[in-house]
């Protein structure tokens, strides 16, 4: 049994931010499913949105966020996060993140280049070429690994949260059971405060831009522990994932369109002006739906994103990683367009939190994609997500530091005495594949009542199979992820069934109009009703 002052599940930007903020005063345990750098944050290409230029303003950034969020952004959360955006960027600069410099000085902050992405009215995206997430995570990872007060446990995956309910008191979180993949055993880890920074749930879909670790673990664990979830129907499909048999989950950043990239049909026809007056600079949901429409209408496998008309030096300078990756696959983006398709990209909903990152369960916090602060509303504005990780991460750390830790209770160790080794591992892989395939077919970019009903029926069947497997056999990484994925899939479908309109990322053929009295979707676990 291990004990820490704070247990953090997840090592992306949210988890690292909190760990570094707390480690000067507290002992921190940082749990990560794979290696330290393997979370979703490192995959972010475009950059981080913040009000940094004198011609820009907090009000304009808020307005852009509201427009993208299609009327469902929480006003207090949006203002709080954007008002703290400059401080968050200054902290990263202080940490040593190598953001791209602007030699011209025309659009810059402290000499750093600012780009523009879809949905933004100003250049306000600070970035490190086209691999911002990797630059940020690499910088912070060095500091995390070197800090004496941070214990890093790699190749560990949480099984479930540990809760305690004293007489006449509300339940509180006191840690988690965690599966050590290397030593094949479940550890008991206790802490007065626990933070979920586990990322999103892109792997619930067959095609996604997310890493393999994005299996909705924190959302499912929080739900099982009694936390409410909100807005899970709003899954952002990135419009432009590279379409190539050897390119797994490779994202073509929004910034390509921001810098002039044009979307074309296979015959070269430009089509976005037919769908939206903002053309290629329309928000992601509009662009993804337009591509989906054109692909289905024409029977195309993909469409094409063309930046080849720009000077080759410009393309290589702004998008070196995309240029190099495409070149490895035989595509020279300075001479030919990039084949692209939409793919599941970002989970806008999640566990309900306040502006200190607190969930419904005492002493449990959630930060980043696992959480729902209300910032994203019905659709996330490009490059607001890394910003939210930092601002809420710092807020959660401050809230934890301001509290007096309660004594930890006696907790039973994990009991494996009544389970056996699984006899049919194929059950897990088959259920995993079936779940992701029907979620893509039935709960994708365009939805109907009948598709949602079919998906929920299949989820119910899978849940019973998976529960029986979990109850009778020793846990494994794949079983734990599948158990979490099926819960997350159910929450997505149930939220989608609640929404009787088409808004933001949720588009229903049965309810194509907008409900003028629309509110965020809210689900409460049965044990809390």
Number of C-alpha atoms within 10 A of each C-alpha: 12 10 17 21 18 28 27 29 29 31 32 27 30 32 28 24 24 29 29 21 17 22 20 13 11 16 19 27 25 25 25 26 23 18 14 23 20 19 26 26 25 19 21 23 25 27 31 25 29 27 25 23 15 9 10 15 17 16 13 14 25 21 16 18 27 23 21 28 24 16 20 22 24 17 15 13 18 23 18 16 23 25 19 18 22 16 15 22 21 14 12 17 14 9 13 13 21 16 21 18 18 15 11 9 13 10 18 22 17 12 15 18 23 27 23 24 27 24 21 25 14 18 21 27 24 26 26 24 22 25 21 25 24 20 22 26 25 16 16 21 19 12 14 22 13 10 16 12 19 22 19 19 17 19 17 26 27 27 24 20 22 20 19 17 10 9 7 6 8 10 17 20 23 26 31 23 19 21 24 19 17 9 9 13 15 23 18 20 21 26 26 23 23 28 29 29 31 33 34 29 32 28 24 28 25 19 20 25 27 27 21 16 22 24 27 28 31 31 33 27 23 27 23 17 21 19 23 22 28 25 31 28 28 28 27 26 27 22 26 30 26 26 21 16 7 9 13 15 20 22 25 27 23 25 22 24 22 20 18 16 21 23 27 20 19 16 8 13 11 17 18 22 12 10 16 15 10 15 19 27 25 22 26 26 27 21 25 22 19 18 27 19 15 17 17 12 9 11 9 14 12 25 25 25 26 23 23 18 15 15 11 14 11 13 19 16 12 18 21 16 16 24 18 15 14 20 13 10 12 9 16 18 23 20 14 14 22 27 23 22 25 27 27 25 25 24 27 29 34 36 31 25 25 18 20 20 27 24 25 20 18 17 23 25 29 35 36 30 30 29 33 27 31 26 29 29 31 30 32 31 25 25 24 22 22 23 24 30 28 27 28 29 30 23 19 26 22 15 15 24 14 9 10 8 14 11 9 14 13 8 15 9 12 14 8 13 7 9 14 12 11 16 8 9 13 10 14 20 13 10 18 22 14 15 22 19 16 21 24 18 16 20 28 23 23 17 20 17 17 11 18 22 16 14 22 23 12 17 22 14 10 19 18 11 15 19 12 11 20 17 12 14 16 18 22 21 18 13 22 20 23 26 26 23 27 25 21 25 25 21 24 27 21 20 20 25 19 13 20 18 20 20 24 25 27 25 25 21 12 13 16 13 13 12 13 8 5 13 13 17 19 17 19 13 14 9 10 9 7
